[in-house]
Amino acid sequence: MTDHELNEELLDAVADADLLKIQQCLQAGADIHHVRSMGQDHGSLQPVTVLSMVLFRVSDNMLEEPDLQKFKEITAMLLAHGADTVYAMAFAQERYGRYDDSLHDEAYVMMPVWHLIAQAHARRA
């Protein structure tokens, strides 16, 4: 498997919320900072990094609480591995509006994950 294939497998594992596969990809040396090439037509509206993929997936209103908890766990793990927050914050703002840390987790299903990413982003700035 090439490095590119491993990195793409990591993004796919995040999209599938496959925690075991994510861990395997990271242990195999997948690049936590990999950016999926989507071409010029997609701009910042496509989830091309691991954290933007998480934000994209948790915006799905059909997810159940166990799925949301799994994505929160995945987010914490990716942040612990040094996942970049810059693109994810820009992605979220473009798709969902300006981040508001006063919004409670009940306001939007994605808020617990967005709060984790925004807090890490603020610490790293």
Secondary structure as GFF3:
##gff-version 3
##sequence-region A 1 125
A	DSSP	alpha_helix	3	15	.	.	.	ID=ss1
A	DSSP	alpha_helix	19	27	.	.	.	ID=ss2
A	DSSP	three_ten_helix	43	45	.	.	.	ID=ss3
A	DSSP	alpha_helix	50	58	.	.	.	ID=ss4
A	DSSP	alpha_helix	65	80	.	.	.	ID=ss5
A	DSSP	alpha_helix	86	96	.	.	.	ID=ss6
A	DSSP	alpha_helix	111	124	.	.	.	ID=ss7
###
